[in-house]
Amino acid sequence: MRSAVRTALTTLGAVGAVGVATGVWGVGIERYLFTVRRHELAILPAGSPSVTVLHLSDAHMAPWQHRKQQWIADLSEKVQPDLVINTGDNLGHEDGIRGIRAAFGPLRGVPGFFVHGSNDKVAPGKRNPFKYFSGPSDHPVYAPALDTDALDAYLTDLGQTLIDNTAASVRVGGLRIDALGVDDAHREWDDLDAALTAFQALPEGEGPRVRLGVTHAPYRRVLDAFTDAGADLLVAGHTHGGQVRVPFAKKALVANCDIPLDQARGRSLWTHDSRTIPLNVSAGLGHSIYAPVRFGCRPEASVLVLRARSAADSPERQSAG
């Protein structure tokens, strides 16, 4: 009897120690281990020069997060992007714009596109994290409004174009880049009809071009519509990659939307009506200030190197890596 008690106490102690170590790692270490995920995608017209895209998402910035601000600020020199895509949830605090200015300032002059997540408009709230396992999160009855106008003015001044429920074009070298985007689909703020109408109304123009579909939350209805509209690449955020994952597991535990769990982070392929194109879902740079943890899922920025197609390229060669 005493031996069984000792064994049980030893087991409980070991489990407790593992739990403490996991918490220390996730809260005190991994959430600061910022990383860059690089992917090469052969989606440009033949003969086009390569384009380096910096994909930023889910900064959830608070003014005191100086390590994150400095790491993002250093990306401009390290990556030297030709285009920036920002898939939203930039703000994580009512004064988060101060941190965004410190982080994104070096990207001034680089063209790009951005869409909103809900945390570009309303502040995050306290949630029970276990509810995420029952499906996409619900929305708080009340949340303080954020200074969306100041955020939009700042990103626009940097050289980025807001494409919530609309479409726009920029030129990078001799390449025209068309993008259509939607507001946060998780809040059902997306208006696909408006976005698709604007996309179809873009002038034809001349010369090579590539088409991007940009959304904060990668809901199937949005990804399917973008694929049908002729997008060559889909870009999204929102999922945080699951935020807490089983190390080395392919699938996330949760995605907070209806995307398949094995596509909640990184590069994969999206197929609809026999058309297959690359999809990149960023695990994001931050987390809610009420859930300051990352485990098995480092905060990240994505660098997408777009290159010209060759005869050897096919969608299958661009699957997740």
N, C-alpha and C positions, 0 to 999 in steps of 0.2 A: 504493500500500500504506500509506504513512504517512498519507495523507488518510483512508483507511478506519479506521485505528487511532484517529486523532484524533476522527473522528465517533463511533466506538463509545465512546471514553472520555467524550466530551461527553454522549452519551446516558445512560451509566451514572451520570455525575455529576448529571444533571438528575433521573433517577429517584431517586437517593439523596437529593437535596435535597427532593424531594416527599415521600418517605417520612419524612424527619426532621421536616419541617413538619407532616405529618399526625399523627405521634406526639406532637409538642409540643402541637398543638391538642387532640387527644383526651385526653391525660393531664393536661396542665397548664391547659387553659382550659375546654373544653366541659363536662366533668363537673361544673363549678361553675356553669354557666349554667342555674340552675333556672328553670322556667317553669310557667305555669298554662295548661292547656287547658280551654276553656269550651265546653260543649255545652248546647243547649236541647232538651228532649225532651217532647213532648206525650203524656204517658201517664197523667195523673191523671184521675179522673172529672170530668165536666162540673161547673163551678161551684166546683172546689177552688182554694184559694189556692196560689200557687207555692211550691215547696219547694227550697231550695238544699242540695245534697248535696256534701260534700267527700270525694272518693275518694282515699285515700292507699294506697300500696303500695310494697313492696320498698325500704324505707329502708336495709336492710343496715347498720344503724348501728354505728359504732365510736366510742369515747369521745372521740377527738381530732377528730372531724369537726364542728367548731364552726360553720363557715359553713352547713352543711346544717341543723344544729340550729336556728340562728337563723332561717333562711329559713322552715322549717316552723313555728316558733313564731309568726312574724309573720302566718301565714295566717289565724289565727283572727280577727284584727281586719280584715284585708283582705277576707276572704270572708264572714265572719259566717254560718257555715253553720247550717242547721236540723238537719242529720243528718250523721254521719260514717260512712263505710264504709271499713274497713281490710282489705285483702286479703292481708295477711301478709308474711312475710320481713322482720320489723322489725329483727332482730338480725343483726349482721355480725361480732360479736366477743364473747368470753366476758364482757366488761364493758360490752356495748352498752346495757344497760338504763339506765346513767347518761345516755347521750345521748338515749335515748327520753324519759326524764323531762324533760330540758331542752327537747326539741322539742315534745312533745305537751301539756305542762302547761297552756298557755292554752286548750286545748279542753275543760277540765274543765266538766262540766255540760251539754255538748252530747250528746244521745242518739246511739246508733249501734250498729253491728254489726261484729264482726271474726271472721276465720277465720285459721287457721294456714298458713304455708308451712313447709317443712322447716327454714329458718333462723330459726324461732322455737323450735326444739327442739334442733337440733344445729348446731355451728359449721361455717362453710364450709371447704372444703379446696382444695388446689392442684389445678388441672385443666389439661389441654392444651386451649386454646381452639379448636383446629382440629377437635377431635372433635365439636363441636357441629354441624358440617356433615354428619356421618354420621347424625344423628338425635338424639332426646332423650338427655340425659346419663344415665350410669349413676350409681350411688350408692357413695360410699366405704365400704370395709369397716368403718372406724372413724372416728368424728368426735366430738370432745368434746361432751358434753351442755351445753346452755344452760339458764339459769334461767327456764324457761317459766312456772313457778308465779309468780315475781315479776312477769314481764311480764303475765300474765293478771290478777293481782291489781291491778296498776296500771291497766290499761286498763278493767277493771271499775269501779274506783274513779272513773275519769274519767266514767263513764256509758255505756260501751259493753258490748254483750252478746255473749259468745262463742257462735257458732252452728256449730261443727264438727259435721257430721253430725246436725244438728237444725234446729229452726226457732223463731222468737220474733217477738213483735210489740212495737212502740212506737207512741206517739201523738205526732204533731207538729201542734200546733194541733188542728183538728177532723178531721185525717186519720189513719187507722190505716195503719201500714206493716208488712206481714208480710214476713219474710225467711226463706229457707231457705238453708243453707250446708253445705259439706263441708270436711273436712280435706284436706291437700295431695294432690291427685289425681296429681301427678307421682311421688310416693312410693307411690301406690296405698293411701293411708290414707283415701280417701273411702269412705263407706258410704252409697250413694244410697238404699238401702231404708230405712235409719234416718231419713235426712233427709226423705224423702218421707212416711214415716209420721207424723213429727212435724208436718210441714207440713199434712197433711190433718187432724190432730187439733186444730189451732188453732181456737178458738171462732169461730163465724160473726160474732157481734156485729152492730152496727148502724152505719149511716153509711158514708161513702166510704172506700175503702181502695185501696192499691196493693201489688203483690207483687214482691219482688226475689229474684233468684237470685244468690248470692254464692259465689265460689270463688277460691282462689289461682291454680291452674293451669287455664287454659281448654281442657281436653280436650273433644273432641267428645261423648263419652259423657255428660259432666256437663252441658254446654250443652243437649244434646238432651233430657235428662231434666228439666231445669229448665223448658225451653220447653213440654214436654208437661204439666208440672204446673200451668201457668197463670201463670208469672212474666210480669210486664210489662216487666222490664228485667233484663239480665244484667250482672254486674260482676266483673272479674277483673284479675289482675296477672301476675306470674311471667316473662313473656317479655322484660322490659326493652326492649320494642319492637325487639328484635334487638340492641340496645346499640351495635353498629357497623353502620351502614347506608350505602348509596350515597346521597349527598345528592340530595334531591328524588325519589328512587325511591318508588313506591307500596308495593312489597313489601319486607319485611324479608329479610335473607339467611338468618336462622335464627329459630326461635321456641321451641325447646326443648320442644315439645309437638306435638300433631297438628293444631293450628288452622291454617287456610290462612294463608300468609305475608302476604297483603294484609290480614289482619285481626289482625295481631300487635300493632297499636298503634292507639289512638284509637277513635272511634265507627264502628260499622258495623251491619249487620243480620244476625241469625241466623235461619235458616229450618229448621224440621223438621216433617215431616208437614203441610205446607201452612200452618203457623202461623209468622208472622214478627214478631220483636220486636227492639228495639235492644240492642246489646252494646257495652259500653265496656271496653276492655283498656288499663290504664294502663301506660305505659313505665317507671314507677317512679321513685323518688327517688335510688336509689343503685346500687351495684355491689359485687361481691365485693372484699374488700381484696386479693385475689390477682389481680384483673383491673381495675385502676383506670383505666378508659378509657370514654369515650363519644365516638362520632363519628357525625355526622349524626342524632343521636338524643338530644336534651337530656333531662336528668332532669326529671321533671314531677310535678305533682299535677293531678287533674282536678276541675273544678267542673261538676256536672251540675245544671242548673236544670230542675226538673220542673214542668211547667205543665199546666193542664187541656186535655183534648182539645176540639177543635172539629170541626164538620162537614167542614171543609176538610182535616183531618189524615188522613194514611194512613201506613203504615210506610215507603213509598217516599220520603216527604218527610223522613224522619228518617235517611236514609242518610248514610254518612260524609261529613264536610265538613272 
